[in-house]
Amino acid sequence: MTTPPRLLLTVPEAARVLAISRSKLYELLASGAVRSLRIGGSRRIPVSALDDYVSGLLDQEEAA
């Protein structure tokens, strides 16, 4: 049986995916550049939020 893809990542996992530090990711979360949610006491980042963030960066680059 195949494991379904993960929809939510922890902050350290999301930082690794973006190849940035955890502190930089927390800055992006605080500014609203990357969306996240809380489940209980845990912060989780949807994979789709990372896709949206990177797409936005690419759009900015193309517009420049």
Predicted model as a PDB file, atoms N, CA, C, CB and O in Angstrom, pLDDT in the B-factor column:
MODEL        1                                                                  
ATOM      1  N   MET A   1       0.846  -1.188   0.000  1.00 79.00           N  
ATOM      2  CA  MET A   1       0.000   0.000   0.000  1.00 79.00           C  
ATOM      3  C   MET A   1       0.886   1.245   0.000  1.00 79.00           C  
ATOM      4  CB  MET A   1      -0.960   0.002   1.227  1.00 79.00           C  
ATOM      5  O   MET A   1       1.882   1.299   0.723  1.00 79.00           O  
ATOM      6  N   THR A   2       0.533   2.229  -0.797  1.00 86.00           N  
ATOM      7  CA  THR A   2       1.305   3.456  -0.913  1.00 86.00           C  
ATOM      8  C   THR A   2       0.875   4.446   0.162  1.00 86.00           C  
ATOM      9  CB  THR A   2       1.139   4.072  -2.313  1.00 86.00           C  
ATOM     10  O   THR A   2      -0.314   4.600   0.441  1.00 86.00           O  
ATOM     11  N   THR A   3       1.850   5.111   0.758  1.00 88.00           N  
ATOM     12  CA  THR A   3       1.563   6.144   1.748  1.00 88.00           C  
ATOM     13  C   THR A   3       1.137   7.411   1.016  1.00 88.00           C  
ATOM     14  CB  THR A   3       2.800   6.413   2.662  1.00 88.00           C  
ATOM     15  O   THR A   3       1.819   7.843   0.086  1.00 88.00           O  
ATOM     16  N   PRO A   4       0.015   8.015   1.422  1.00 89.00           N  
ATOM     17  CA  PRO A   4      -0.408   9.249   0.759  1.00 89.00           C  
ATOM     18  C   PRO A   4       0.596  10.368   1.023  1.00 89.00           C  
ATOM     19  CB  PRO A   4      -1.814   9.668   1.237  1.00 89.00           C  
ATOM     20  O   PRO A   4       1.276  10.353   2.050  1.00 89.00           O  
ATOM     21  N   PRO A   5       0.700  11.338   0.112  1.00 89.00           N  
ATOM     22  CA  PRO A   5       1.645  12.440   0.329  1.00 89.00           C  
ATOM     23  C   PRO A   5       1.233  13.264   1.540  1.00 89.00           C  
ATOM     24  CB  PRO A   5       1.730  13.338  -0.921  1.00 89.00           C  
ATOM     25  O   PRO A   5       0.048  13.398   1.844  1.00 89.00           O  
ATOM     26  N   ARG A   6       2.225  13.812   2.224  1.00 92.00           N  
ATOM     27  CA  ARG A   6       1.934  14.649   3.391  1.00 92.00           C  
ATOM     28  C   ARG A   6       1.419  15.997   2.931  1.00 92.00           C  
ATOM     29  CB  ARG A   6       3.187  14.823   4.279  1.00 92.00           C  
ATOM     30  O   ARG A   6       1.909  16.566   1.955  1.00 92.00           O  
ATOM     31  N   LEU A   7       0.439  16.495   3.635  1.00 96.00           N  
ATOM     32  CA  LEU A   7      -0.151  17.787   3.322  1.00 96.00           C  
ATOM     33  C   LEU A   7       0.401  18.897   4.200  1.00 96.00           C  
ATOM     34  CB  LEU A   7      -1.647  17.720   3.467  1.00 96.00           C  
ATOM     35  O   LEU A   7       0.420  20.063   3.806  1.00 96.00           O  
ATOM     36  N   LEU A   8       0.854  18.522   5.405  1.00 98.00           N  
ATOM     37  CA  LEU A   8       1.341  19.503   6.370  1.00 98.00           C  
ATOM     38  C   LEU A   8       2.763  19.162   6.792  1.00 98.00           C  
ATOM     39  CB  LEU A   8       0.416  19.565   7.600  1.00 98.00           C  
ATOM     40  O   LEU A   8       3.116  17.993   6.948  1.00 98.00           O  
ATOM     41  N   LEU A   9       3.575  20.205   6.975  1.00 98.00           N  
ATOM     42  CA  LEU A   9       4.953  20.035   7.407  1.00 98.00           C  
ATOM     43  C   LEU A   9       5.186  20.804   8.699  1.00 98.00           C  
ATOM     44  CB  LEU A   9       5.932  20.500   6.313  1.00 98.00           C  
ATOM     45  O   LEU A   9       4.516  21.800   8.971  1.00 98.00           O  
ATOM     46  N   THR A  10       6.138  20.334   9.487  1.00 97.00           N  
ATOM     47  CA  THR A  10       6.568  21.090  10.658  1.00 97.00           C  
ATOM     48  C   THR A  10       7.432  22.254  10.173  1.00 97.00           C  
ATOM     49  CB  THR A  10       7.354  20.179  11.675  1.00 97.00           C  
ATOM     50  O   THR A  10       7.823  22.294   9.006  1.00 97.00           O  
ATOM     51  N   VAL A  11       7.728  23.196  11.062  1.00 97.00           N  
ATOM     52  CA  VAL A  11       8.574  24.327  10.695  1.00 97.00           C  
ATOM     53  C   VAL A  11       9.956  23.854  10.241  1.00 97.00           C  
ATOM     54  CB  VAL A  11       8.708  25.297  11.876  1.00 97.00           C  
ATOM     55  O   VAL A  11      10.431  24.311   9.201  1.00 97.00           O  
ATOM     56  N   PRO A  12      10.623  22.955  10.976  1.00 97.00           N  
ATOM     57  CA  PRO A  12      11.941  22.499  10.494  1.00 97.00           C  
ATOM     58  C   PRO A  12      11.866  21.800   9.133  1.00 97.00           C  
ATOM     59  CB  PRO A  12      12.564  21.551  11.512  1.00 97.00           C  
ATOM     60  O   PRO A  12      12.751  21.979   8.296  1.00 97.00           O  
ATOM     61  N   GLU A  13      10.826  21.016   8.912  1.00 97.00           N  
ATOM     62  CA  GLU A  13      10.669  20.335   7.620  1.00 97.00           C  
ATOM     63  C   GLU A  13      10.464  21.345   6.490  1.00 97.00           C  
ATOM     64  CB  GLU A  13       9.482  19.351   7.672  1.00 97.00           C  
ATOM     65  O   GLU A  13      11.082  21.236   5.430  1.00 97.00           O  
ATOM     66  N   ALA A  14       9.599  22.319   6.723  1.00 98.00           N  
ATOM     67  CA  ALA A  14       9.324  23.333   5.694  1.00 98.00           C  
ATOM     68  C   ALA A  14      10.573  24.165   5.413  1.00 98.00           C  
ATOM     69  CB  ALA A  14       8.158  24.253   6.132  1.00 98.00           C  
ATOM     70  O   ALA A  14      10.840  24.513   4.263  1.00 98.00           O  
ATOM     71  N   ALA A  15      11.334  24.485   6.449  1.00 98.00           N  
ATOM     72  CA  ALA A  15      12.575  25.243   6.252  1.00 98.00           C  
ATOM     73  C   ALA A  15      13.548  24.444   5.389  1.00 98.00           C  
ATOM     74  CB  ALA A  15      13.227  25.593   7.614  1.00 98.00           C  
ATOM     75  O   ALA A  15      14.200  25.005   4.509  1.00 98.00           O  
ATOM     76  N   ARG A  16      13.647  23.142   5.634  1.00 98.00           N  
ATOM     77  CA  ARG A  16      14.527  22.300   4.815  1.00 98.00           C  
ATOM     78  C   ARG A  16      14.057  22.265   3.366  1.00 98.00           C  
ATOM     79  CB  ARG A  16      14.586  20.872   5.382  1.00 98.00           C  
ATOM     80  O   ARG A  16      14.873  22.332   2.446  1.00 98.00           O  
ATOM     81  N   VAL A  17      12.745  22.162   3.156  1.00 96.00           N  
ATOM     82  CA  VAL A  17      12.198  22.125   1.797  1.00 96.00           C  
ATOM     83  C   VAL A  17      12.549  23.414   1.048  1.00 96.00           C  
ATOM     84  CB  VAL A  17      10.662  21.924   1.834  1.00 96.00           C  
ATOM     85  O   VAL A  17      12.880  23.373  -0.137  1.00 96.00           O  
ATOM     86  N   LEU A  18      12.477  24.553   1.735  1.00 97.00           N  
ATOM     87  CA  LEU A  18      12.788  25.840   1.105  1.00 97.00           C  
ATOM     88  C   LEU A  18      14.287  26.150   1.106  1.00 97.00           C  
ATOM     89  CB  LEU A  18      12.040  26.954   1.815  1.00 97.00           C  
ATOM     90  O   LEU A  18      14.720  27.119   0.481  1.00 97.00           O  
ATOM     91  N   ALA A  19      15.080  25.330   1.806  1.00 97.00           N  
ATOM     92  CA  ALA A  19      16.531  25.538   1.918  1.00 97.00           C  
ATOM     93  C   ALA A  19      16.845  26.880   2.574  1.00 97.00           C  
ATOM     94  CB  ALA A  19      17.193  25.465   0.532  1.00 97.00           C  
ATOM     95  O   ALA A  19      17.727  27.615   2.131  1.00 97.00           O  
ATOM     96  N   ILE A  20      16.092  27.184   3.657  1.00 98.00           N  
ATOM     97  CA  ILE A  20      16.334  28.391   4.447  1.00 98.00           C  
ATOM     98  C   ILE A  20      16.405  27.990   5.917  1.00 98.00           C  
ATOM     99  CB  ILE A  20      15.215  29.469   4.206  1.00 98.00           C  
ATOM    100  O   ILE A  20      16.083  26.858   6.278  1.00 98.00           O  
ATOM    101  N   SER A  21      16.824  28.920   6.752  1.00 98.00           N  
ATOM    102  CA  SER A  21      16.904  28.634   8.182  1.00 98.00           C  
ATOM    103  C   SER A  21      15.511  28.665   8.816  1.00 98.00           C  
ATOM    104  CB  SER A  21      17.835  29.646   8.883  1.00 98.00           C  
ATOM    105  O   SER A  21      14.567  29.236   8.270  1.00 98.00           O  
ATOM    106  N   ARG A  22      15.420  28.034   9.980  1.00 97.00           N  
ATOM    107  CA  ARG A  22      14.147  28.076  10.717  1.00 97.00           C  
ATOM    108  C   ARG A  22      13.797  29.506  11.078  1.00 97.00           C  
ATOM    109  CB  ARG A  22      14.219  27.210  11.992  1.00 97.00           C  
ATOM    110  O   ARG A  22      12.632  29.897  10.996  1.00 97.00           O  
ATOM    111  N   SER A  23      14.797  30.299  11.480  1.00 97.00           N  
ATOM    112  CA  SER A  23      14.509  31.678  11.879  1.00 97.00           C  
ATOM    113  C   SER A  23      13.983  32.501  10.703  1.00 97.00           C  
ATOM    114  CB  SER A  23      15.766  32.336  12.459  1.00 97.00           C  
ATOM    115  O   SER A  23      13.090  33.330  10.877  1.00 97.00           O  
ATOM    116  N   LYS A  24      14.530  32.278   9.510  1.00 98.00           N  
ATOM    117  CA  LYS A  24      14.028  32.984   8.324  1.00 98.00           C  
ATOM    118  C   LYS A  24      12.594  32.557   8.032  1.00 98.00           C  
ATOM    119  CB  LYS A  24      14.934  32.711   7.093  1.00 98.00           C  
ATOM    120  O   LYS A  24      11.764  33.386   7.659  1.00 98.00           O  
ATOM    121  N   LEU A  25      12.297  31.272   8.197  1.00 98.00           N  
ATOM    122  CA  LEU A  25      10.924  30.817   7.976  1.00 98.00           C  
ATOM    123  C   LEU A  25       9.983  31.449   8.997  1.00 98.00           C  
ATOM    124  CB  LEU A  25      10.843  29.278   8.054  1.00 98.00           C  
ATOM    125  O   LEU A  25       8.870  31.843   8.648  1.00 98.00           O  
ATOM    126  N   TYR A  26      10.414  31.550  10.249  1.00 97.00           N  
ATOM    127  CA  TYR A  26       9.561  32.212  11.251  1.00 97.00           C  
ATOM    128  C   TYR A  26       9.318  33.672  10.868  1.00 97.00           C  
ATOM    129  CB  TYR A  26      10.209  32.130  12.659  1.00 97.00           C  
ATOM    130  O   TYR A  26       8.228  34.188  11.111  1.00 97.00           O  
ATOM    131  N   GLU A  27      10.298  34.346  10.280  1.00 98.00           N  
ATOM    132  CA  GLU A  27      10.096  35.721   9.801  1.00 98.00           C  
ATOM    133  C   GLU A  27       9.032  35.745   8.705  1.00 98.00           C  
ATOM    134  CB  GLU A  27      11.428  36.321   9.271  1.00 98.00           C  
ATOM    135  O   GLU A  27       8.147  36.601   8.707  1.00 98.00           O  
ATOM    136  N   LEU A  28       9.127  34.798   7.771  1.00 98.00           N  
ATOM    137  CA  LEU A  28       8.144  34.733   6.682  1.00 98.00           C  
ATOM    138  C   LEU A  28       6.752  34.425   7.209  1.00 98.00           C  
ATOM    139  CB  LEU A  28       8.554  33.677   5.655  1.00 98.00           C  
ATOM    140  O   LEU A  28       5.764  34.950   6.696  1.00 98.00           O  
ATOM    141  N   LEU A  29       6.665  33.578   8.232  1.00 97.00           N  
ATOM    142  CA  LEU A  29       5.370  33.271   8.843  1.00 97.00           C  
ATOM    143  C   LEU A  29       4.798  34.504   9.534  1.00 97.00           C  
ATOM    144  CB  LEU A  29       5.506  32.111   9.849  1.00 97.00           C  
ATOM    145  O   LEU A  29       3.610  34.801   9.404  1.00 97.00           O  
ATOM    146  N   ALA A  30       5.647  35.221  10.269  1.00 97.00           N  
ATOM    147  CA  ALA A  30       5.197  36.408  11.006  1.00 97.00           C  
ATOM    148  C   ALA A  30       4.717  37.505  10.060  1.00 97.00           C  
ATOM    149  CB  ALA A  30       6.327  36.943  11.891  1.00 97.00           C  
ATOM    150  O   ALA A  30       3.777  38.236  10.375  1.00 97.00           O  
ATOM    151  N   SER A  31       5.364  37.618   8.904  1.00 97.00           N  
ATOM    152  CA  SER A  31       4.979  38.662   7.940  1.00 97.00           C  
ATOM    153  C   SER A  31       3.768  38.263   7.105  1.00 97.00           C  
ATOM    154  CB  SER A  31       6.148  38.977   7.018  1.00 97.00           C  
ATOM    155  O   SER A  31       3.181  39.103   6.423  1.00 97.00           O  
ATOM    156  N   GLY A  32       3.391  36.988   7.154  1.00 96.00           N  
ATOM    157  CA  GLY A  32       2.272  36.511   6.356  1.00 96.00           C  
ATOM    158  C   GLY A  32       2.677  36.074   4.956  1.00 96.00           C  
ATOM    159  O   GLY A  32       1.819  35.720   4.147  1.00 96.00           O  
ATOM    160  N   ALA A  33       3.983  36.095   4.658  1.00 97.00           N  
ATOM    161  CA  ALA A  33       4.454  35.685   3.333  1.00 97.00           C  
ATOM    162  C   ALA A  33       4.224  34.198   3.097  1.00 97.00           C  
ATOM    163  CB  ALA A  33       5.937  36.013   3.171  1.00 97.00           C  
ATOM    164  O   ALA A  33       3.987  33.765   1.970  1.00 97.00           O  
ATOM    165  N   VAL A  34       4.296  33.424   4.179  1.00 98.00           N  
ATOM    166  CA  VAL A  34       4.001  31.984   4.122  1.00 98.00           C  
ATOM    167  C   VAL A  34       2.868  31.729   5.104  1.00 98.00           C  
ATOM    168  CB  VAL A  34       5.279  31.099   4.466  1.00 98.00           C  
ATOM    169  O   VAL A  34       2.953  32.097   6.276  1.00 98.00           O  
ATOM    170  N   ARG A  35       1.815  31.103   4.619  1.00 97.00           N  
ATOM    171  CA  ARG A  35       0.666  30.812   5.481  1.00 97.00           C  
ATOM    172  C   ARG A  35       0.923  29.560   6.313  1.00 97.00           C  
ATOM    173  CB  ARG A  35      -0.614  30.639   4.639  1.00 97.00           C  
ATOM    174  O   ARG A  35       1.636  28.650   5.888  1.00 97.00           O  
ATOM    175  N   SER A  36       0.336  29.531   7.494  1.00 97.00           N  
ATOM    176  CA  SER A  36       0.460  28.362   8.364  1.00 97.00           C  
ATOM    177  C   SER A  36      -0.794  28.246   9.204  1.00 97.00           C  
ATOM    178  CB  SER A  36       1.723  28.457   9.266  1.00 97.00           C  
ATOM    179  O   SER A  36      -1.671  29.110   9.165  1.00 97.00           O  
ATOM    180  N   LEU A  37      -0.865  27.167   9.963  1.00 97.00           N  
ATOM    181  CA  LEU A  37      -1.992  26.965  10.867  1.00 97.00           C  
ATOM    182  C   LEU A  37      -1.502  26.303  12.139  1.00 97.00           C  
ATOM    183  CB  LEU A  37      -3.097  26.115  10.200  1.00 97.00           C  
ATOM    184  O   LEU A  37      -0.411  25.735  12.196  1.00 97.00           O  
ATOM    185  N   ARG A  38      -2.335  26.394  13.146  1.00 96.00           N  
ATOM    186  CA  ARG A  38      -2.015  25.759  14.421  1.00 96.00           C  
ATOM    187  C   ARG A  38      -2.970  24.592  14.629  1.00 96.00           C  
ATOM    188  CB  ARG A  38      -2.107  26.776  15.603  1.00 96.00           C  
ATOM    189  O   ARG A  38      -4.176  24.703  14.408  1.00 96.00           O  
ATOM    190  N   ILE A  39      -2.410  23.493  15.052  1.00 96.00           N  
ATOM    191  CA  ILE A  39      -3.204  22.328  15.440  1.00 96.00           C  
ATOM    192  C   ILE A  39      -2.777  22.034  16.875  1.00 96.00           C  
ATOM    193  CB  ILE A  39      -2.977  21.065  14.459  1.00 96.00           C  
ATOM    194  O   ILE A  39      -1.667  21.565  17.127  1.00 96.00           O  
ATOM    195  N   GLY A  40      -3.672  22.317  17.796  1.00 96.00           N  
ATOM    196  CA  GLY A  40      -3.280  22.232  19.199  1.00 96.00           C  
ATOM    197  C   GLY A  40      -2.191  23.263  19.440  1.00 96.00           C  
ATOM    198  O   GLY A  40      -2.375  24.443  19.139  1.00 96.00           O  
ATOM    199  N   GLY A  41      -1.054  22.830  19.981  1.00 94.00           N  
ATOM    200  CA  GLY A  41       0.052  23.738  20.215  1.00 94.00           C  
ATOM    201  C   GLY A  41       1.103  23.693  19.133  1.00 94.00           C  
ATOM    202  O   GLY A  41       2.178  24.273  19.286  1.00 94.00           O  
ATOM    203  N   SER A  42       0.808  23.010  18.036  1.00 96.00           N  
ATOM    204  CA  SER A  42       1.814  22.816  16.989  1.00 96.00           C  
ATOM    205  C   SER A  42       1.541  23.686  15.776  1.00 96.00           C  
ATOM    206  CB  SER A  42       1.865  21.358  16.572  1.00 96.00           C  
ATOM    207  O   SER A  42       0.399  23.800  15.330  1.00 96.00           O  
ATOM    208  N   ARG A  43       2.586  24.296  15.246  1.00 97.00           N  
ATOM    209  CA  ARG A  43       2.494  25.083  14.013  1.00 97.00           C  
ATOM    210  C   ARG A  43       2.757  24.149  12.842  1.00 97.00           C  
ATOM    211  CB  ARG A  43       3.508  26.286  14.016  1.00 97.00           C  
ATOM    212  O   ARG A  43       3.736  23.402  12.857  1.00 97.00           O  
ATOM    213  N   ARG A  44       1.904  24.178  11.835  1.00 98.00           N  
ATOM    214  CA  ARG A  44       2.073  23.360  10.645  1.00 98.00           C  
ATOM    215  C   ARG A  44       1.949  24.239   9.408  1.00 98.00           C  
ATOM    216  CB  ARG A  44       1.037  22.211  10.611  1.00 98.00           C  
ATOM    217  O   ARG A  44       1.170  25.192   9.377  1.00 98.00           O  
ATOM    218  N   ILE A  45       2.733  23.899   8.393  1.00 98.00           N  
ATOM    219  CA  ILE A  45       2.738  24.651   7.150  1.00 98.00           C  
ATOM    220  C   ILE A  45       2.227  23.732   6.046  1.00 98.00           C  
ATOM    221  CB  ILE A  45       4.168  25.200   6.819  1.00 98.00           C  
ATOM    222  O   ILE A  45       2.821  22.686   5.784  1.00 98.00           O  
ATOM    223  N   PRO A  46       1.122  24.117   5.394  1.00 98.00           N  
ATOM    224  CA  PRO A  46       0.641  23.313   4.279  1.00 98.00           C  
ATOM    225  C   PRO A  46       1.654  23.327   3.134  1.00 98.00           C  
ATOM    226  CB  PRO A  46      -0.725  23.829   3.793  1.00 98.00           C  
ATOM    227  O   PRO A  46       2.259  24.360   2.848  1.00 98.00           O  
ATOM    228  N   VAL A  47       1.834  22.199   2.493  1.00 97.00           N  
ATOM    229  CA  VAL A  47       2.726  22.127   1.336  1.00 97.00           C  
ATOM    230  C   VAL A  47       2.269  23.134   0.287  1.00 97.00           C  
ATOM    231  CB  VAL A  47       2.757  20.689   0.741  1.00 97.00           C  
ATOM    232  O   VAL A  47       3.098  23.746  -0.387  1.00 97.00           O  
ATOM    233  N   SER A  48       0.974  23.309   0.145  1.00 97.00           N  
ATOM    234  CA  SER A  48       0.448  24.270  -0.838  1.00 97.00           C  
ATOM    235  C   SER A  48       0.889  25.702  -0.521  1.00 97.00           C  
ATOM    236  CB  SER A  48      -1.087  24.198  -0.881  1.00 97.00           C  
ATOM    237  O   SER A  48       1.056  26.510  -1.435  1.00 97.00           O  
ATOM    238  N   ALA A  49       1.081  26.027   0.771  1.00 98.00           N  
ATOM    239  CA  ALA A  49       1.543  27.367   1.143  1.00 98.00           C  
ATOM    240  C   ALA A  49       2.979  27.583   0.668  1.00 98.00           C  
ATOM    241  CB  ALA A  49       1.447  27.572   2.675  1.00 98.00           C  
ATOM    242  O   ALA A  49       3.341  28.695   0.284  1.00 98.00           O  
ATOM    243  N   LEU A  50       3.798  26.533   0.689  1.00 98.00           N  
ATOM    244  CA  LEU A  50       5.168  26.640   0.181  1.00 98.00           C  
ATOM    245  C   LEU A  50       5.150  26.831  -1.330  1.00 98.00           C  
ATOM    246  CB  LEU A  50       5.994  25.386   0.554  1.00 98.00           C  
ATOM    247  O   LEU A  50       5.909  27.636  -1.870  1.00 98.00           O  
ATOM    248  N   ASP A  51       4.278  26.085  -2.010  1.00 97.00           N  
ATOM    249  CA  ASP A  51       4.133  26.243  -3.457  1.00 97.00           C  
ATOM    250  C   ASP A  51       3.705  27.679  -3.804  1.00 97.00           C  
ATOM    251  CB  ASP A  51       3.102  25.223  -4.010  1.00 97.00           C  
ATOM    252  O   ASP A  51       4.235  28.282  -4.737  1.00 97.00           O  
ATOM    253  N   ASP A  52       2.749  28.212  -3.050  1.00 97.00           N  
ATOM    254  CA  ASP A  52       2.264  29.574  -3.284  1.00 97.00           C  
ATOM    255  C   ASP A  52       3.384  30.592  -3.079  1.00 97.00           C  
ATOM    256  CB  ASP A  52       1.081  29.892  -2.350  1.00 97.00           C  
ATOM    257  O   ASP A  52       3.532  31.526  -3.866  1.00 97.00           O  
ATOM    258  N   TYR A  53       4.162  30.408  -2.029  1.00 98.00           N  
ATOM    259  CA  TYR A  53       5.264  31.324  -1.728  1.00 98.00           C  
ATOM    260  C   TYR A  53       6.287  31.333  -2.864  1.00 98.00           C  
ATOM    261  CB  TYR A  53       5.945  30.931  -0.403  1.00 98.00           C  
ATOM    262  O   TYR A  53       6.695  32.398  -3.327  1.00 98.00           O  
ATOM    263  N   VAL A  54       6.696  30.155  -3.308  1.00 97.00           N  
ATOM    264  CA  VAL A  54       7.688  30.061  -4.382  1.00 97.00           C  
ATOM    265  C   VAL A  54       7.117  30.626  -5.683  1.00 97.00           C  
ATOM    266  CB  VAL A  54       8.136  28.592  -4.584  1.00 97.00           C  
ATOM    267  O   VAL A  54       7.829  31.310  -6.419  1.00 97.00           O  
ATOM    268  N   SER A  55       5.861  30.355  -5.974  1.00 97.00           N  
ATOM    269  CA  SER A  55       5.230  30.914  -7.175  1.00 97.00           C  
ATOM    270  C   SER A  55       5.228  32.437  -7.130  1.00 97.00           C  
ATOM    271  CB  SER A  55       3.792  30.390  -7.322  1.00 97.00           C  
ATOM    272  O   SER A  55       5.467  33.097  -8.142  1.00 97.00           O  
ATOM    273  N   GLY A  56       4.958  32.987  -5.954  1.00 96.00           N  
ATOM    274  CA  GLY A  56       4.981  34.449  -5.784  1.00 96.00           C  
ATOM    275  C   GLY A  56       6.372  35.015  -6.020  1.00 96.00           C  
ATOM    276  O   GLY A  56       6.511  36.075  -6.630  1.00 96.00           O  
ATOM    277  N   LEU A  57       7.397  34.330  -5.551  1.00 96.00           N  
ATOM    278  CA  LEU A  57       8.775  34.779  -5.774  1.00 96.00           C  
ATOM    279  C   LEU A  57       9.107  34.757  -7.267  1.00 96.00           C  
ATOM    280  CB  LEU A  57       9.773  33.889  -4.989  1.00 96.00           C  
ATOM    281  O   LEU A  57       9.744  35.675  -7.784  1.00 96.00           O  
ATOM    282  N   LEU A  58       8.672  33.708  -7.946  1.00 95.00           N  
ATOM    283  CA  LEU A  58       8.919  33.607  -9.391  1.00 95.00           C  
ATOM    284  C   LEU A  58       8.193  34.718 -10.138  1.00 95.00           C  
ATOM    285  CB  LEU A  58       8.473  32.231  -9.925  1.00 95.00           C  
ATOM    286  O   LEU A  58       8.743  35.294 -11.077  1.00 95.00           O  
ATOM    287  N   ASP A  59       6.968  35.025  -9.735  1.00 94.00           N  
ATOM    288  CA  ASP A  59       6.214  36.101 -10.372  1.00 94.00           C  
ATOM    289  C   ASP A  59       6.926  37.439 -10.186  1.00 94.00           C  
ATOM    290  CB  ASP A  59       4.786  36.172  -9.800  1.00 94.00           C  
ATOM    291  O   ASP A  59       6.976  38.249 -11.111  1.00 94.00           O  
ATOM    292  N   GLN A  60       7.481  37.674  -8.983  1.00 92.00           N  
ATOM    293  CA  GLN A  60       8.218  38.903  -8.712  1.00 92.00           C  
ATOM    294  C   GLN A  60       9.454  39.006  -9.594  1.00 92.00           C  
ATOM    295  CB  GLN A  60       8.616  38.971  -7.242  1.00 92.00           C  
ATOM    296  O   GLN A  60       9.764  40.074 -10.121  1.00 92.00           O  
ATOM    297  N   GLU A  61      10.148  37.903  -9.746  1.00 91.00           N  
ATOM    298  CA  GLU A  61      11.352  37.873 -10.589  1.00 91.00           C  
ATOM    299  C   GLU A  61      11.013  38.170 -12.041  1.00 91.00           C  
ATOM    300  CB  GLU A  61      12.048  36.512 -10.485  1.00 91.00           C  
ATOM    301  O   GLU A  61      11.733  38.908 -12.714  1.00 91.00           O  
ATOM    302  N   GLU A  62       9.934  37.603 -12.516  1.00 91.00           N  
ATOM    303  CA  GLU A  62       9.528  37.807 -13.906  1.00 91.00           C  
ATOM    304  C   GLU A  62       9.065  39.233 -14.145  1.00 91.00           C  
ATOM    305  CB  GLU A  62       8.422  36.833 -14.283  1.00 91.00           C  
ATOM    306  O   GLU A  62       9.239  39.767 -15.240  1.00 91.00           O  
ATOM    307  N   ALA A  63       8.477  39.856 -13.129  1.00 91.00           N  
ATOM    308  CA  ALA A  63       7.973  41.230 -13.265  1.00 91.00           C  
ATOM    309  C   ALA A  63       9.113  42.251 -13.195  1.00 91.00           C  
ATOM    310  CB  ALA A  63       6.934  41.528 -12.166  1.00 91.00           C  
ATOM    311  O   ALA A  63       8.961  43.383 -13.654  1.00 91.00           O  
ATOM    312  N   ALA A  64      10.230  41.862 -12.632  1.00 81.00           N  
ATOM    313  CA  ALA A  64      11.352  42.795 -12.454  1.00 81.00           C  
ATOM    314  C   ALA A  64      12.116  43.020 -13.744  1.00 81.00           C  
ATOM    315  CB  ALA A  64      12.302  42.281 -11.387  1.00 81.00           C  
ATOM    316  O   ALA A  64      13.086  43.776 -13.763  1.00 81.00           O  
TER     317      ALA A  64                                                      
ENDMDL                                                                          
END                                                                             
